[in-house]
Amino acid sequence: MSYDPHNTAVIELGASKHARLRPAPLARVDINDGFWLPWMQRNREKTLPDQYRSLVETGRLDNLRFAATGEGRFKGIYFNDSDVFKWLEGACWSLISQRDTSLECLVAEAADVIEAAQQPDGYLNSYYSGEKAGERFTNLRDMHEIYCAGHLFQAAVAHHRATGEPSLLNVARRYADLLDREFGPNGRVGACGHPEAEMALVELARETGETRYLALAERFIEARGAEPRVFDNRSYLQDHVRFAEAQDVAGHAVRQLYLCSGGADVALENGREEYRAALERLWQNFTERRMYITGGAGARYEGEAFGADWELPNDRAYAETCAAIASVQWNFRMLHLTGESRFADLMEETLFNAVLPGISLTGDTYFYENPLSDRGAHRRQPWFDCACCPPNVARMIASLPGYVASTEAAAGAAPCVQINLYTNCDIRVELADVGEVHLRIETQWPWEGAVTATVIRCPEDARFGITLRVPQWADGATISGAAGEQEVTAGTFVRTVHAWSAGDRLELQVPFRPVRVRSHPFVLSNHGRTAVICGPLIYCAEQVDLPDQDVWDVAIPADAPLYRQGFSGLPGQANAVHTEGVKLTHGPSLYAMRPPAPGHERFPLTLVPYFMWANRAAGPMQVWLPET
């Protein structure tokens, strides 16, 4: 696979010359219990079938049928094809993890419809069929043609891996060849207003071995910020500066993060140092000045965009679900480009706290935006006219096994199996000069911090490394096993090289305790406020747990203890953090010389994981609470 765009981890990385790490193939990681398995099962049994019905009911599949037959009229938004392609990609990744006859039938139907819609020259976009066929590639800035092509390429790669059938991969190749004729070395300079195809073209190059697709991806990236400007110097479209010279994440958040993912993919394949430097600058700006504590990206409804440095309003946070998914994909690529654990940490933080809120615990309603405070009006919806987020979440969850582990084979060093995300799973990978290694990971993550890696099978006395991630918040973590017990440094990967035998174990103990977090003082929205985290999870206060108080009138005393009373599976109340709250006192005046002092009456306050909010009842919520 490789570093696929919207599902960046599903891949058996082809032959990247500049990556020390390679993702473990999705098919070689079997998530079998614990936190993520119920999400994957619900995705396969509920979410994907429901979404297919929505694709049918809203005319998205019919649009492609009309493109094939020439009969009918396009319905909906001009980029609606991309929702079909994203759904198909997610369904195919799900089938790799678990065969499902009914889902296989839907996949076959969708693939047939897509294949039939392709034009003789390779073009495939149902909006530009019939009377609009003459307008192809005339408005690259706004109409998302190449963006849709990118999602088609990703779906085709996933379909090829899930079914072994080359039909849809051939469709993708014909369209990519058309794009190369149109925009390659002998064509015109151009790019899509919505980056995405850059990742997909690199993925297609890895799948097919066709280097022209990699070169085209780089050509699209290089078109931005060059003279003459392809999009009128607009930062909204990342056309205000060359990618290699960029200093700040800017403009439309999803587009920016997809562009970063594509840039990382190109750097993984050709080693462009100026891209690596730019990616590091952009990551620092994002994480130090323009990212929500949840990992969410995008402060402004206007343009679905990043704001200025430290502009991070809570109630007006846009933090689109698609932007969180794009961030996970970018960080996955940065992890493999650099080998540094900070990228895996942010990948995990974003998955739990910015991606999962985007879908309900029942798997059938969705958030487009993810505010960090709400008066109670924000509710998940079963679908959207602009439905980019629902199929995006579905393919993200379906692709999760591909994010879990990587293999490392550095010259002169023992090969290693690296665990990036913790979940109960079996990992079977081939290590260079060793052979097949079968590891079993057992854990209660994200509720508890014990992780055990057991060697189930390996060649006799095989010498290799097992690498475990120690999150940056995990002070006091210890590791025990082959090398005895020792304290390990937070924010690192810890590699244990040993001549392993079946039954050998390595155990990581990470203290899980609720702690307070405070913002940089320039984040004005959070002055005098605190948030609570426990392990990788962000917590919030919901109205449903405060029948006698208004969440917006609640503060946490600075000396109030934080504690848990155990943990359980979803969505049990034992997953909550408990503390004391104080009711704030407000007078009728909008402004006053001496505002009323906070009240002194304390009461029990329950905080729940942010990803669970708005599942039990409608009502207000806050992540950042005043601290008295």
LINKAHU-V829200 format. One record per backbone hydrogen bond with DSSP energy under -1.0 kcal/mol. NH is the residue of the N-H (numbers start at 0). CO is the residue of the C=O. E is the energy in kcal/mol with one decimal. If there is no record, write none. Layout:
NH_CO_E / NH_CO_E
This chain:
8_6_-4.7 / 9_6_-1.9 / 12_10_-1.2 / 17_267_-1.6 / 21_406_-2.4 / 23_404_-2.7 / 27_24_-2.0 / 28_25_-1.6 / 29_425_-2.9 / 31_423_-1.4 / 39_35_-2.2 / 40_36_-2.7 / 41_37_-2.6 / 42_38_-2.1 / 43_39_-2.1 / 44_40_-2.9 / 45_41_-2.6 / 46_41_-2.0 / 47_42_-2.9 / 49_45_-2.2 / 50_46_-2.5 / 51_47_-2.1 / 52_48_-1.8 / 53_49_-1.8 / 54_50_-2.4 / 55_51_-1.9 / 56_52_-3.2 / 57_53_-2.2 / 58_55_-1.4 / 59_54_-1.3 / 60_54_-1.4 / 62_58_-2.2 / 63_59_-1.0 / 64_60_-1.8 / 65_61_-3.0 / 66_62_-1.8 / 67_63_-1.3 / 68_64_-2.2 / 69_65_-3.1 / 79_76_-2.1 / 81_78_-1.5 / 82_79_-1.0 / 84_80_-2.0 / 85_81_-2.6 / 86_82_-2.2 / 87_83_-2.4 / 88_84_-2.3 / 89_85_-2.5 / 90_86_-2.6 / 91_87_-2.2 / 92_88_-2.3 / 93_89_-2.3 / 94_90_-1.9 / 95_91_-1.5 / 96_92_-1.4 / 97_93_-2.2 / 103_99_-2.5 / 104_100_-1.7 / 105_101_-1.6 / 106_102_-2.5 / 107_103_-2.4 / 108_104_-2.2 / 109_105_-2.6 / 110_106_-2.6 / 111_107_-2.1 / 112_108_-2.1 / 113_109_-2.3 / 114_110_-2.5 / 115_111_-2.2 / 116_112_-1.1 / 117_114_-1.2 / 118_122_-3.2 / 121_118_-2.3 / 131_128_-1.7 / 132_129_-1.5 / 134_131_-2.5 / 135_132_-1.2 / 137_134_-1.6 / 142_138_-1.9 / 147_143_-2.5 / 148_144_-1.9 / 149_145_-2.2 / 150_146_-1.8 / 151_147_-2.0 / 152_148_-2.4 / 153_149_-2.1 / 154_150_-2.3 / 155_151_-2.5 / 156_152_-2.1 / 157_153_-2.4 / 158_154_-2.7 / 159_155_-2.3 / 160_156_-2.1 / 161_157_-2.3 / 162_158_-2.5 / 163_159_-2.0 / 169_165_-2.5 / 170_166_-1.6 / 171_167_-2.3 / 172_168_-2.2 / 173_169_-2.3 / 174_170_-2.0 / 175_171_-2.9 / 176_172_-2.5 / 177_173_-1.6 / 178_174_-2.4 / 179_175_-2.3 / 180_176_-2.1 / 181_177_-2.2 / 182_178_-3.3 / 183_179_-1.9 / 186_183_-2.2 / 187_181_-2.2 / 192_139_-2.6 / 199_195_-1.5 / 200_196_-3.0 / 201_197_-1.6 / 202_198_-2.3 / 203_199_-2.6 / 204_200_-2.3 / 205_201_-2.1 / 206_202_-2.1 / 207_203_-2.3 / 208_204_-2.7 / 212_209_-1.1 / 214_210_-2.2 / 215_211_-2.1 / 216_212_-2.0 / 217_213_-2.0 / 218_214_-2.0 / 219_215_-2.4 / 220_216_-1.8 / 221_217_-2.6 / 222_218_-1.2 / 223_220_-1.0 / 225_222_-1.1 / 237_234_-1.8 / 238_233_-2.5 / 244_241_-1.6 / 245_242_-1.2 / 251_235_-1.4 / 252_303_-2.4 / 255_251_-2.4 / 256_252_-2.4 / 257_253_-2.5 / 258_254_-2.4 / 259_255_-2.2 / 260_256_-1.9 / 261_257_-2.6 / 262_258_-2.7 / 263_259_-2.4 / 264_260_-2.3 / 265_261_-2.3 / 266_262_-2.3 / 267_263_-2.4 / 268_264_-1.4 / 269_265_-2.8 / 270_266_-2.2 / 275_271_-1.8 / 276_272_-2.5 / 277_273_-1.9 / 278_274_-2.9 / 279_275_-2.0 / 280_276_-2.1 / 281_277_-2.7 / 282_278_-2.3 / 283_279_-2.3 / 284_280_-2.4 / 285_281_-2.5 / 286_282_-2.7 / 287_283_-2.1 / 288_284_-1.6 / 289_285_-1.5 / 291_295_-2.3 / 294_291_-2.3 / 299_304_-2.6 / 303_300_-1.8 / 305_250_-2.3 / 309_288_-2.8 / 310_307_-2.1 / 311_309_-1.2 / 316_313_-1.0 / 317_297_-1.2 / 318_297_-2.9 / 320_367_-2.1 / 323_319_-1.7 / 324_320_-2.0 / 325_321_-2.4 / 326_322_-2.1 / 327_323_-2.2 / 328_324_-2.1 / 329_325_-2.4 / 330_326_-2.8 / 331_327_-2.1 / 332_328_-1.8 / 333_329_-2.5 / 334_330_-2.3 / 335_331_-1.5 / 336_332_-1.9 / 337_333_-2.2 / 338_334_-2.9 / 342_339_-1.1 / 344_340_-2.5 / 345_341_-2.0 / 346_342_-2.0 / 347_343_-2.4 / 348_344_-2.6 / 349_345_-2.6 / 350_346_-2.2 / 351_347_-2.3 / 352_348_-2.2 / 353_349_-2.3 / 354_349_-2.1 / 355_350_-2.0 / 357_354_-1.8 / 358_355_-1.9 / 359_364_-2.4 / 362_359_-1.3 / 365_380_-2.8 / 366_357_-1.4 / 369_317_-1.7 / 371_313_-2.1 / 373_620_-2.6 / 380_365_-2.8 / 386_384_-1.0 / 392_388_-2.7 / 393_389_-2.0 / 394_390_-2.1 / 395_391_-1.9 / 396_392_-2.6 / 397_393_-2.1 / 398_394_-1.5 / 399_396_-1.1 / 401_398_-1.8 / 402_399_-2.3 / 405_417_-2.5 / 406_21_-2.9 / 407_415_-2.4 / 408_19_-1.2 / 412_409_-2.0 / 415_407_-2.4 / 416_464_-2.6 / 417_405_-3.3 / 418_466_-2.9 / 419_403_-3.1 / 420_403_-1.6 / 424_440_-1.8 / 425_29_-1.8 / 426_438_-3.0 / 427_27_-2.5 / 428_436_-2.3 / 430_434_-2.5 / 433_430_-2.1 / 434_430_-2.5 / 436_428_-3.0 / 437_456_-3.0 / 438_426_-2.8 / 439_453_-2.5 / 440_424_-2.9 / 441_451_-2.3 / 446_443_-2.3 / 450_507_-2.8 / 451_441_-2.5 / 452_505_-3.1 / 453_439_-2.6 / 454_503_-2.8 / 455_437_-2.6 / 456_437_-1.5 / 461_458_-1.8 / 463_497_-1.9 / 464_414_-2.8 / 465_495_-2.1 / 466_416_-3.1 / 467_493_-2.5 / 469_491_-3.2 / 473_470_-1.8 / 474_472_-1.1 / 476_473_-1.4 / 477_508_-2.1 / 478_485_-2.6 / 479_506_-2.6 / 483_480_-1.9 / 485_478_-2.3 / 487_476_-2.5 / 490_469_-1.8 / 491_469_-1.3 / 493_467_-3.2 / 495_465_-2.1 / 497_463_-2.2 / 499_461_-2.2 / 499_497_-1.3 / 502_454_-3.7 / 503_500_-2.2 / 505_452_-2.2 / 506_479_-3.2 / 507_450_-3.2 / 508_477_-3.0 / 509_448_-2.0 / 514_532_-2.7 / 516_530_-2.7 / 522_519_-2.2 / 523_521_-1.5 / 525_522_-1.8 / 526_523_-1.5 / 528_525_-2.1 / 529_624_-2.8 / 530_516_-2.4 / 532_514_-2.4 / 533_536_-2.0 / 536_533_-1.7 / 538_531_-2.5 / 539_607_-2.5 / 540_621_-2.8 / 542_619_-2.4 / 544_541_-1.5 / 545_542_-2.3 / 548_545_-1.1 / 552_549_-2.8 / 553_550_-1.4 / 554_581_-2.4 / 555_625_-2.9 / 559_556_-1.6 / 562_577_-2.2 / 571_568_-1.6 / 574_571_-1.8 / 575_572_-2.2 / 576_606_-2.6 / 577_562_-3.4 / 578_604_-2.4 / 580_602_-3.1 / 581_554_-2.4 / 583_552_-3.6 / 598_582_-1.4 / 602_580_-1.9 / 604_578_-2.8 / 606_576_-3.1 / 607_539_-2.5 / 609_537_-3.3 / 611_608_-1.8 / 612_609_-1.6 / 620_373_-2.2 / 621_540_-2.0 / 622_371_-2.0 / 624_529_-2.6 / 626_527_-2.8 / 627_555_-1.3
